[in-house]
Amino acid sequence: MNKIHFVGAGPGDKELITLKGHKHLSEADIVIYAGSLVNPELLEYCKEGCEIYDSASMNLDEIIAVMKRGTEENKKVVRLQTGDFSIYGSIREQAEELSKLNIAYDCTPGVSSFLGAASALGVEYTVPEVSQSVIITRAEGRTPVPPKESLQSFAAHQTSMVIFLSVQMIGKVVKQLIEGGYPEDTDIAVVYKATWQDEKIIKGALKDIEDKVKENGIHKTALIMVGRFLGSEYKYSKLYDKDFSHEYRS
């Protein structure tokens, strides 16, 4: 039987899918895409006659059933996931069910939205002597978060942080970040639909970002980025310092 091909769709802009992902998508007989998150313009790459399913209204059993039928009919099946499926992509549960059916799969990574958001802002998460680590997390809502992974505990590090799936709780997020240790004047940005045509960027500080987000009516499909990497502080790296020697430059 054929494999199921999991493909990362990229952050939004249809040109930000990888070449390999584009190849899979253009050859697919069946595509199951996350309609609530994936840019539908990506479906323009599909060939005529391709069966297309929007998983936004499907449950796990229904998704697996389409995959199973596709492999039994010797069709190429692509599961098109938003961004990169390794971050909040729900790929594990699909893989577990496929394994029970002895259906093989492979994975083609995509550009995550947290990378698309950084590019939209023209920033670097890892700024020399400012921040050398990135925390990717989410606030606790209907989906529980392990106690040791609370926003307050992560905020104690005061490093670069990207918070997914939480803009609808922006007030709660700000409160927990401040309680955890970020000063109220810490720079923060909210990027709505990074790299899409209707992308929107809102900048501020922890003390005023909630009002700005609400004024702009943003309540989903947005990333929260917080930390000193967004500020004006900067130290040049040693990589291109003329006085810094290494194996390629003396």
C-alpha positions as CSV (number, residue, x, y, z in Angstrom):
1,M,0.0,0.0,0.0
2,N,1.0,3.6,-0.5
3,K,2.3,5.8,2.4
4,I,0.4,8.7,3.9
5,H,2.4,11.9,3.3
6,F,2.3,14.4,6.1
7,V,3.2,17.8,4.6
8,G,3.9,21.1,6.5
9,A,2.0,23.8,4.6
10,G,4.1,26.6,5.9
11,P,2.9,29.7,7.8
12,G,0.5,31.1,5.3
13,D,2.1,32.5,2.1
14,K,1.5,29.7,-0.5
15,E,5.1,30.2,-1.8
16,L,6.5,29.3,1.6
17,I,5.8,25.6,1.2
18,T,8.9,23.5,0.6
19,L,9.8,22.2,-2.9
20,K,9.3,18.6,-1.7
21,G,6.0,19.6,-0.1
22,H,4.8,21.2,-3.3
23,K,5.8,18.0,-5.2
24,H,3.7,15.8,-2.9
25,L,0.8,18.2,-3.1
26,S,0.8,18.5,-6.9
27,E,0.9,14.7,-7.3
28,A,-1.7,13.9,-4.7
29,D,-4.9,12.0,-5.5
30,I,-6.4,12.8,-2.1
31,V,-5.6,15.8,0.1
32,I,-6.9,16.3,3.7
33,Y,-6.1,19.8,4.8
34,A,-6.7,21.8,8.0
35,G,-9.1,24.3,6.6
36,S,-9.3,26.5,9.6
37,L,-5.6,27.2,9.5
38,V,-4.1,26.4,6.1
39,N,-4.2,29.0,3.3
40,P,-6.7,27.6,0.7
41,E,-4.5,29.1,-2.1
42,L,-2.2,26.1,-1.5
43,L,-4.9,23.9,-3.0
44,E,-4.2,25.6,-6.4
45,Y,-1.2,23.3,-6.6
46,C,-3.4,20.2,-6.6
47,K,-4.0,18.5,-9.9
48,E,-7.4,18.3,-11.6
49,G,-9.6,15.6,-10.1
50,C,-7.8,15.5,-6.7
51,E,-10.2,14.7,-3.9
52,I,-10.0,17.5,-1.3
53,Y,-11.2,17.2,2.3
54,D,-11.4,19.9,4.9
55,S,-10.5,18.4,8.2
56,A,-11.9,21.4,10.2
57,S,-15.3,19.6,10.4
58,M,-13.9,16.0,10.6
59,N,-13.0,13.9,13.7
60,L,-10.0,11.7,13.9
61,D,-11.9,8.5,12.9
62,E,-13.2,10.2,9.8
63,I,-9.7,11.5,8.8
64,I,-8.2,8.0,9.3
65,A,-11.0,6.4,7.3
66,V,-10.2,8.6,4.3
67,M,-6.5,7.8,4.6
68,K,-7.2,4.1,4.8
69,R,-9.5,4.1,1.8
70,G,-6.9,6.0,-0.2
71,T,-4.2,3.5,0.5
72,E,-6.5,0.6,-0.3
73,E,-7.3,2.2,-3.6
74,N,-3.5,2.8,-4.3
75,K,-3.9,6.5,-4.3
76,K,-1.4,9.1,-3.1
77,V,-2.8,10.7,0.1
78,V,-1.4,14.0,1.5
79,R,-2.3,15.3,4.9
80,L,-1.6,19.0,4.7
81,Q,-0.9,20.5,8.1
82,T,-0.5,24.1,9.1
83,G,3.0,25.5,9.6
84,D,5.2,22.6,10.7
85,F,3.3,19.7,12.1
86,S,6.0,19.1,14.8
87,I,4.5,22.1,16.8
88,Y,0.9,21.7,17.9
89,G,0.2,19.7,14.8
90,S,-1.7,16.7,16.3
91,I,0.4,14.4,14.1
92,R,1.1,11.9,16.9
93,E,-2.6,10.8,17.3
94,Q,-2.9,10.3,13.5
95,A,0.4,8.3,13.4
96,E,-0.8,6.1,16.3
97,E,-4.0,5.2,14.5
98,L,-2.2,4.6,11.2
99,S,0.2,2.2,13.0
100,K,-2.7,0.2,14.3
101,L,-3.7,-0.3,10.7
102,N,-0.2,-1.1,9.5
103,I,-0.3,2.0,7.2
104,A,3.1,3.6,6.7
105,Y,3.7,7.3,6.6
106,D,6.4,9.9,6.0
107,C,6.8,13.5,6.9
108,T,7.9,16.6,5.0
109,P,8.6,19.5,7.3
110,G,7.3,23.0,6.8
111,V,8.1,26.5,7.9
112,S,6.5,27.1,11.3
113,S,4.5,30.2,11.9
114,F,6.8,31.2,14.7
115,L,9.5,31.5,12.0
116,G,7.2,33.3,9.7
117,A,6.3,35.8,12.4
118,A,10.0,36.6,13.2
119,S,10.6,37.2,9.5
120,A,7.5,39.5,9.3
121,L,9.0,41.5,12.1
122,G,12.6,41.3,10.8
123,V,13.9,40.1,14.1
124,E,16.2,37.4,15.5
125,Y,15.1,35.4,18.5
126,T,18.7,34.7,19.6
127,V,20.4,38.1,20.1
128,P,24.0,37.9,21.4
129,E,24.3,38.7,25.1
130,V,20.5,39.4,25.2
131,S,18.9,36.1,24.6
132,Q,20.3,32.7,23.5
133,S,17.2,30.6,24.0
134,V,13.7,30.4,22.7
135,I,10.7,29.0,24.6
136,I,7.8,27.8,22.5
137,T,4.7,27.3,24.6
138,R,1.0,28.0,25.0
139,A,-1.3,29.2,27.8
140,E,-3.5,26.7,29.6
141,G,-7.1,26.7,28.4
142,R,-9.3,23.8,27.5
143,T,-6.1,21.9,26.8
144,P,-4.2,21.3,30.1
145,V,-0.5,22.3,30.4
146,P,1.8,20.3,32.7
147,P,2.2,22.2,36.0
148,K,6.0,22.7,35.5
149,E,5.3,24.4,32.1
150,S,3.2,27.3,33.3
151,L,3.8,30.7,31.8
152,Q,4.9,32.0,35.2
153,S,7.7,29.4,35.4
154,F,8.9,30.1,31.9
155,A,8.8,33.8,32.4
156,A,11.3,33.5,35.2
157,H,14.0,33.0,32.5
158,Q,13.1,36.3,30.8
159,T,14.4,34.8,27.5
160,S,12.7,35.0,24.1
161,M,9.2,33.4,24.2
162,V,6.7,32.5,21.6
163,I,3.2,31.7,22.8
164,F,0.8,29.8,20.4
165,L,-2.9,29.4,20.6
166,S,-3.4,31.9,23.4
167,V,-4.2,35.4,22.0
168,Q,-7.9,34.9,23.0
169,M,-6.6,34.9,26.6
170,I,-4.2,37.9,26.2
171,G,-5.2,39.4,29.5
172,K,-4.5,36.2,31.4
173,V,-1.2,35.7,29.4
174,V,0.0,39.2,30.3
175,K,-0.8,38.8,34.0
176,Q,1.0,35.5,34.2
177,L,4.1,36.8,32.3
178,I,4.4,39.7,34.7
179,E,3.8,37.5,37.8
180,G,6.6,35.2,36.5
181,G,9.2,38.0,36.2
182,Y,8.9,40.0,33.0
183,P,8.9,43.7,33.8
184,E,5.8,45.6,32.7
185,D,7.8,47.5,30.1
186,T,9.0,44.4,28.3
187,D,8.5,44.5,24.6
188,I,5.8,42.3,23.1
189,A,4.4,41.7,19.7
190,V,1.2,40.0,18.4
191,V,1.4,38.8,14.8
192,Y,-2.0,37.9,13.3
193,K,-1.8,35.5,10.3
194,A,2.0,35.8,9.7
195,T,2.9,35.9,6.0
196,W,-0.7,36.0,4.9
197,Q,-2.0,38.8,2.7
198,D,-4.0,40.2,5.6
199,E,-1.2,39.9,8.1
200,K,-1.3,42.3,11.0
201,I,1.4,43.2,13.5
202,I,0.7,44.9,16.8
203,K,3.6,46.1,19.0
204,G,3.6,47.3,22.5
205,A,4.7,46.5,26.1
206,L,3.2,44.1,28.5
207,K,1.4,46.9,30.2
208,D,-0.5,48.0,27.2
209,I,-0.7,45.2,24.7
210,E,-4.0,43.8,25.9
211,D,-5.9,47.0,25.0
212,K,-4.2,47.2,21.6
213,V,-5.1,43.6,20.8
214,K,-8.7,44.1,21.7
215,E,-8.9,47.4,19.8
216,N,-7.8,45.5,16.7
217,G,-10.3,42.7,17.3
218,I,-7.8,39.9,17.3
219,H,-8.9,36.7,19.0
220,K,-7.4,33.8,17.0
221,T,-4.8,32.8,14.4
222,A,-2.1,35.0,16.1
223,L,1.2,34.5,17.8
224,I,2.4,36.3,20.9
225,M,6.1,37.1,21.0
226,V,7.7,38.5,24.1
227,G,11.2,39.3,25.3
228,R,14.2,41.7,25.1
229,F,15.0,40.4,21.6
230,L,12.2,42.8,20.4
231,G,13.9,45.8,21.9
232,S,16.7,48.1,20.8
233,E,19.4,46.4,22.8
234,Y,21.9,44.6,20.6
235,K,25.4,43.2,20.8
236,Y,27.3,42.2,17.6
237,S,28.2,38.6,17.4
238,K,31.8,37.3,17.1
239,L,31.1,35.4,13.9
240,Y,32.1,38.3,11.6
241,D,34.3,40.3,14.0
242,K,37.5,41.0,12.2
243,D,39.5,40.5,15.5
244,F,37.9,37.1,16.2
245,S,39.7,34.2,14.6
246,H,38.4,30.7,13.9
247,E,39.1,27.7,11.6
248,Y,37.9,29.6,8.5
249,R,39.5,32.9,9.3
250,S,42.8,33.8,10.9
